[in-house]
């Protein structure tokens, strides 16, 4: 009875094909990502030669259908997605863009988020400054604007919070600012009401005299119609906690500029050439 050597019929892995190696039957090699088994003793014959080798497994199509991600994703920020025919590369978008779906049967893409309420600019006061300036920021893109002022403090006392419109870098100083505001003061036991109206070369939002100097800061909301239209106007509300931390003052007022100007900016400062000590001014556009 014949003796069978089982070790001679099992596959023998030989690694990457080399033309200098003598291969015998059942040797298995790797060549260009595919694997081949030797079916006839061979030296120097490529595994693609069917006389000496048979293919056992086949590599994917290198790079052309996205299966080789090392080739497909070439740049930092690339992502891979599935298009109509296979895996595909989507290069990085520009800063601030978001990934958007095109819906069923469409590819993804980068896009810009559109909003009806957009933050346009912000100024944070970290050192004493004489004014806060939003230059050349108004346009026909938005129908209204809003400015939020948080934690505003004056460096001194006896000043008014005021504003002027700007056209380019030039402040509008005609004596046509009509300011009207009222304030309510309450100290825990006594309340008072004051109404003020002025026509000056600047718009006045508050009479910030004693006891209104506030180390605690004040908060304001200012609503503007589109200043690029003639005779721009705004309304404002503000709340102040006084220097003792016990008395409150609430302001409500409006400013109308009775002059045919198309303002594209606004500047805030104080009437007594005082300085702002701290606070954050944020401008929003509303479509």
Secondary structure, 3 states (H helix, E strand, C coil): CCCCCHHHCCCEEEEECCCCCEECCCEEEEECCEEEEECCCEECCCCCCCCCEEEEECCCCCCCCCCCHHHHCCCCCCEEEECCCCEEEECCCCCCCEEECCCCCCCCEEECCCCCEEEEEEEEECCCECCEEECCCCCCCCCEEEEEEEEEEECCCCEEEEEEEEECCEECCCCCEEEEEEEEEECCCCEEEEEEEEEECCEEEEEECCCCCCCCCEEEEEEEECCCCCCCEEEEEEEEECCCCCCEEEEEEEEEECCCCCCCEEEEEECCCCCEEEEEEEEEEEC
